[in-house]
Each structure stands twice: as C-alpha cells, then as structure tokens.
Amino acid sequence: MSSITAPLRTPVLSVVPIRALVDETFKVLVENLSPGRPVTVRSLHHSEDRDDWEAYGHYISDHRGTVSVSDDSSFGGSYSGKEPMGLLWSMRPVPGSRPGLRLRKRDITSPLLVNISVYSGHEGFRDQEPLASVVTERWYMAPGVKRVEVKEQGIRGTLFIPPGPGPFAGLLDLWGGGGGLLEYRAALLASHGYVCLALEYLRTSEMKSGKNEQLYFEAAFNIIKFHPQVMPDRVGLFGLSMGSLISMYLAAESAAVKPRCCVCISCNHSYLPGKHITDGENYNKVRTDENNYTIWRDMGLEISTRFKSALCQVGKISCPILLVNGQDDQNWPSVESAEDIAAKLRAAGKEHLLTRLTYPNAGHLIEPPFSPHFRATNFKNIITNEKVVMLWGGQTKPHSDAQEDSWRKILSFLQLHMYSSSSPRAKL
C-alpha cells in the first residue's frame, strides 16, 4: 500500500491596514496553518539608532488553522492574553542590546517600519527563518501634513500644518528636561487637525543664560496665533514634565499668552522658569535604587515643601486644564503636584476648569498609544551634566493601557475645548 502525505501548507500572513498612523490599531491574521499548530508571531523594528526592538506572542492555531492576534490569546512572550496591539506596546530591545535604550522617531517624514513575522513553535524562533513576513508602516505624519522649520525671532522649532485651507486650532508642544527638538507628537497632533509647533527651548541661548525666557515662549505662542491658517483665539498649550510647568506658568502669569486650554502630562509646578533651585541642598535628595537608577522624586517633594513661594500660581489660570499622571511616577511627584493644583483651583473657585486622569502603575513617560514602555533609560542630567540611567517608573501593561486611554481622552478634550463653542472658562 502507498501512503498519502498531506500537502504542506504555506501560511498566509496579513496586516490590515498595512500603512497607518501610529495611534491607529491594526489586525494581524495568520491563515492556512494546520489546526492546533503552535506558532510565534513577532514584530521587529530596526531603529534610527541602529538598535533592534522586538515583541512577540506565542499562539496556537484554531480548528480552521487560523491565528488572529486581535481575537486570540497569547500563551506567553513579551505579552500574554488577548492583546490586539501587544506586538507594538510590548516592544523591547532584543537580548544583548545596549542598556538604557529609548525608542524615539527623529525623522518623522519617514515611517516607522515594523516587520511582522510568524515562526513555527514557541521556542528558538529567533534562530529560524520565518514562515511568512509582512513589513508595515507606522506614520506620525498623515498624508498632506506640512512640515515647516521655524527659525524666526530667535525661535527654534518645527511647525506642522494639517492638510486643507483651515482655519485650524493651534497648539504649542513642549517636551521635558531632556532637551532637544522632538517632532513626533506635534506631527501626530497635526494629523488630528491642529497646527502644532514643536519647540526647542532648553538648549537655546535664552534658556542657557536665564534671560528673556518668558519672552521666548510668548514669541513661540504668537507664531502659532498669528499664522494665517490658525484661529487666533483657539491656541492651546501641550506639555510633558517640565513642558507642563512651562504651560501652567504661561497660562497663569503671561499677559501675552491666553491659551484656549492646557494639556499637562506628568505635571510639575514646583519651580518657575529662571529660578534654578534644583541644585545644592535639593539635589542631595536625589537617590539611586538597587540597579543604580537615578530617582528624582524625593528632590521634587523637597522643592515643593521648601519653596512654596516658588510654586506656580495656578489659581490664576482661566482656561480648561487636563492633568494626566501615573501613580508610579518615580521621576517627579506628579500626583502630589496634581493634588496641590486641584486644591489651588478649588480655592480660586475654578475647579470646574480642571479634568484629571490618574493611572495606577503608570510611570512618568506617558507617550502616544502603542509606544513601548520605558521604565528606565539613559539620560543626560541637565543639573550636573552627567549621564545617568533615569528611573521613570511604571509597569509595562498598565502603563501601556494608560497611554492608550489617555491619548483618546486627550483628543476628546482638545476637540471639545479647541473646536467647540461650549468650552467652559473661568468667570472673570
């Protein structure tokens, strides 16, 4: 008798959509497998810094020979359970990589390329050739968004303009104490309909000298306000960490800046621009953990206790403000700052202007959704000029959930207060 061998199946892998914005979901489907077959689905990204990042889940095909990452549970890997976007948010450097890495897109005119592959079995997949692969494109800039370098009035930044004639609402985008010009969040906000200026400020001559700092931010705000495609009374502020401090300070103290609203992530209101009080005795409160990671949180608590007169006078703010914080923020006492901000607004009769989002087990670096979680990364200390590994905090799954939930609510907050006529404001 002759035996009949079943023909080998060639797996079919699809990713839909194959090209999308970074905050959009995708569906990953593996078909034409044998029923009950163990496979590993892996994502791999080669960064602009020439580091490799990966995420992977272990699956078993169903009776139809299919694995749906959106619908099926992973039995282990860099994530487990039913996680439709786990192949992105659980990314981490491949074994053997340099320590302290952080994945950030520098050239936002090109996509973040992610290779999605399927491998046989659950063990040793890195040593195999994939059964099938698809390269996906993840974009910060939507089609038609314009990128314009800004070097006027001493301002250094990049302006992103949505497609179409407008007029649009505008945003000034302020990152934190790491410095540099980061464009990816501003590009993504422009993709959602806002003229957005990503501003570099820590390395400018004004910030280094401590002179004319407020004028620098006011000039940047006015570049957006007086842009011909911007509604001048609908310009807001968007900041993270030190950027949230600048946002609140401008909203409270500047006669020239009247923001429509403020979004403040990992809020800091503990010192004012030009008052360099994070040194000397305060800096002695900086500590390190068992991994020699640097923790600033205690220094922030000390500053807010010893320098109450230097706290931003947030009771003067007269626009809606959204605070987004993680309860495991190890870099700054942002939850305590949010409590104090709420108390001051309440005392000023402006509590109706405040919206708060607080996330358990989320850390300091709350980024756009599906970004990898960075609990600790390399950081150049702006106080001592030394290079350290900074502890930001957070646990990967809850932090990633916080990024997804907060981004959706940030966009809703901006839509309400930047484009709606029913946005609340303080009674002046």
N, C-alpha and C positions, 0 to 999 in steps of 0.2 A: 504494500500500500504506500502511496505517496502522501506525504504530509503537505498541508496547505498552510503557508505562513501569511499571517495578516500583513497587508502593506504598511510600511512605516508612515506615520502621519507627520506632516510638516506643520508645526504650529504657526498660527497666524496671529500677529500682534498688532493691535490698533490703539492709537491715542487720539481722542477727539475732545476738543479741537487740537490740532497739531500745532497751531500758532495762536497765542492768546496773550492777554495782559497777565502780569504776574499775580494779580489778585483774583483771577478767574479760575474756576475749577476745571479739571479735565476728567475724562473717563478712560481708564486703561483696561483693555479687554484682551485676553488670550483665548483663542479658539483652536479647534482641531487637535486638541490633546486627547490622549487616552483617558477614559474615566478613572477617577481615583489616582491620578498621577501627581506626585509631589514635584513642585517647581518653585523656583525663587524668582521673584520679579525685582529687578534692581534698577535704580536710577544712578547716573554717573555724570558729574559735571567737572570739566577742567577749567579752573578759574583763570581770571586775567593775571593773577599772581602765580600761575603755573602750579597750583595745588589741585589735587583731585578730591572731590567730595562725593559721598555716596549715601544712599539709603536703600533698604531692601526689606522685603517681606516674604515669608515662607507660606505657600498656599498649597492646597490640594484640589485638583480639578473636580468638578461635579459630574453627575451621571451623563451629561452631554459633552464632557471633555472641555469644559469652559472654566476660566478663572476671570471673575470681574473684581478688580481692585475696589471699585465703588461699592459693591454689594457683598463681597465675601470677606471673611475674617482671616487675618494673618495669624499664623501659629507661632510667630517669633520673628526675630530680625531686629532692625532698628526701631520697629514699632510693632504692636500687636493689636488684634481685634479688627473691627471694621473701621478703617481709616481711609476714606477716598483720596486724601491728599498727603498721606503719610510718606509717599515717595519724594515729597518736597520738604515738608516741615521737619522731618527727622534726619535730614542730611547732616553728615558729619565728615570730618577728614578721614580718608582711608587709613587703615593701620600703617604705622610707620611715618606718618606725616610730621611736619614741624609742629611744635606745641604752640598753643595760644592763637590759633588762626581765627579770622573773622571773614566771612564771605560778603563782599560788598561790590556791586557793579559800578565800575568807574565810567566806562564808555556806554552811555545809555542810548546811543544811536544804533547800537547793535544789540541783538537779542542775547539773553542768557540761554545757552544751548544745553539741553539735558537729554542724554541718551538713555532711553528706557529699553531694557533687555530682559529676556526670560531665559532661565537656565534650568537644566534638569536637576532635580533633587534639592535637598536643603543644606548639604554640606559640601565644602570645597568648590563652591560655584565660581570663586574668583580665578581658579585655575582652569576653568572650562572655556570653550568657545560658546557664545550664546546660541540658543536655538533660533532666536529672532530678535531684531533690534529696530527701534524707531528713534529718530532724532526729533525732539520737539523744540519749539521756540517760545521763550517766555519774555515778553516785552514790558518795559516800563513806559515807553512812548507809544501811544496809539497812532495809527496812520493819520497823517495830516497835522500832527502837533509840531509846532515850530520851536526850534532851539536857538536862542539869541544870546551871545556873550555880552555881558554888561561891564563896561569899563568907563563909566562916566561919573563925574562929580566925585572921583576917588573911590567909587563903589566897585567892588569885585564880586561878581556873581553870574548866574545864568538865568535867563528869563525863558519860561515855557508858555507858549500861547496855543490854546485849543484850536482845532480847525473851525473855519467859518468866520463870519464877519463880527460876531458878538452883538451887543456888548456883553462882557463876562464879569463875574465877580473875580476878585483878585486875592492872593494870599502871599504873605512874606514867610518863607520857610527857613527856620533857624535850627541847626543841629547843635550839638553839645560841646563839651570841653575837649574833645579830641581834635578839634580844629579841622581845617581843610575845606575844600569846596565839594560837597556831596550833592549830586543832582537827582538821584533816582527817585526819591519821594516826591520832589517837585514835579518831575516828569509824569509820575503816576497821577498826581493831583490834577495836572493839566489834562491828562487823558480822561478825567472825570469832569472837565468843564470849567477849570479855574486857571486864569492867568497867574502863574506862580513863579516867584523869584527865589531861587536857591541862593542864599547869601553866604559869602565867606566873610568872617569877621575877626576871629581870634588872631590871625596872622597878619592883619593889616597894620599899617603904621599907627592908626588912631588907637587901636586896642593895645598895641605894644607900648605906646607912650602914655596911655591912660588919659589922653586929651581928646575932647570932642567926640567921645563915644556915642552919646545920645544923638548928636547931630548926624553921625554916620548912619544910625538906624532910621532916623527920621528921613534922611535923604533917600535911603533904600525904599522905605514905605511910599514916598512920593513918586518914585519911578513907576511903581505899580499904579498908584492912584491916578496919575495924570497920563497914563498910557491911553491912546485913542480908542482902544478896544475894551477898556475897563470902565465899569460904572464907579465913579469916584466915591460914592457913599457906601460902597459894598466891598471893602477891602479888609481882610482879616489877618490874624497872626497865628502861626502854627509852629510850636516849639517843642523840643525834647530836652530834658535835663537843663543845662544852662540856657538853652534856647527858650525853655518855658519861663525861666527867670526874666530874660530879656523881654519876652512877650508881656508878662504881667507888669513889669516895670514901665514899659511904654504905655500900656493901657491905663495905668494908674497915674503916671507922672507927666507924660508928654502932652503939651498943649497942641502940638502939631500932628499927633497920631490919634485918630479917633477910630479904632477898629470896629468893624461890624460885629466880630466875635473873636474869641481866642480858643484854640485847642492847645492844651498843655499836657504833655506826656511825661511821666516821672517827674512831677513838679518840684521845683526848687524856688523858694522865695527868701532864701536865707542871707543873701547879701546883694548889694547894689553894684551896677557897673562902675568901675573906677575905685571901688573900695576893696582892696586886695587883702582880705582878712583871713584867707585860708593859708596862713603860714604861721611860723613861730609856734607859740603855745598851742594853737588849734591843731596844727599839723601833728603834734605829738599824740593826738588821739587816733591817728591812722594806725591800724594794726594789720597783721597778716594771719592767715589761717594755717592749718597743718600742711597745706600744699604750697605755702609761701605766696598765696594770692593776696593782693592788697585790697583792704576793705576801708572805704571812706565813711561809711555810715555813721560811726561814732563821732567823727570830726564834724559831720553835718549837725548832729544833735548838740554838740558843744557850741557850735557857732550860733545856732538858733536860740540857745539858752543864754549865752554870754553877750550877744549882740542884738538884743531885741529892738533897739532903736534903729538898727540897720536892716531890719526886715522890710520887705516891700510893703508899702501901704495899700494893700489890695482892697481895702474898703472904699478906695476912690474909684475903683473900676466901675464903669457904667454900661458894659456890654455883656452879652451872654458868654459864659466861660465853661469849657468842658475840661475836667481833670481826669486823666487816665493813669492809674497807678497799679503796680504789682505789690502784693503784700510781702514778697520775699526779696524786695529790692535791697541788695547789700551795698550798693554804691552810695545811696543817699536816703535819708529818712523821708521819702516822698509821701508816704501815707500820713505821717505826723504833720508834714507840711500841708497836706490837703485838709486835715482836721483843723489846723490853725487858720487856713484860708477860709474854710467854711464858717468858722466862728467869727472871723472879722467881717465877712459879708453879711452874716446874720445880724451882727451888732450894728451894721450900717443900714439895715433894712433892705438888703439886696440879695437875700438868699434865693429869691426866685430866679436870679440870673445864673445860678450855679447848677451844673449837672456833673455827677461824679460816677466814675466807673472804677471799681476796685476789684482786683482779681487775685484769689488765693494761689499761692505757689508760682506766681509770675514774678519775673525779675525786672531789672531796670530798662533793658533794651527792648522795648515794645515796638516792633517794626511792622511794616505792611504784612498782610497774611501770607502764610506758607513760606516765609523766610525761615531759615534754620535758627534754632535757639542757641545763643552764645552765653553760657554761664560764666565763663572767664576767658578773657582774650588779652593779647598784647596791647599795651597802652603806654604812650609817652606822657609822663606826668608833667603837666604844664606848670606845676609849682616847683618841683625840684629838677625838672628837665631829665630825669632818669627814666629808663624804660622798665616797666613793671608788667606783671600779669594782673589785671584788674578783675576783681570778682564782682559780677553784675547781679548774680542770683537767678532764681527761677528753676523750675523742673520742666523738662522738655515738653511733655504732653500738655500740662495745664498752661504753660507759657504760650505754646502754640495755639491752644484754644483761645487764650486771651487776645492774641494778635488777630485772629480771625474775627472774633466777636467785636472787639473794639474798633477795628477798621470799618466794619459795616455800620456801627453806630456813629463813628466819626463822620462818615459820608452823609448819613442821615441828618446829623447835627448841622453840618455845613449846608446841606440843601435847605434845611428849614430856615437857618439864620442868614444865609447869604443870598438866597433867591426868593424866599417867601416874604410877603408883606406883613405877616403876623408875628414876626420875631419880637420877643419881649425885650424891653430896655428899662433901665432904671428910671425912676421918677426924679427928674432933675429940678 
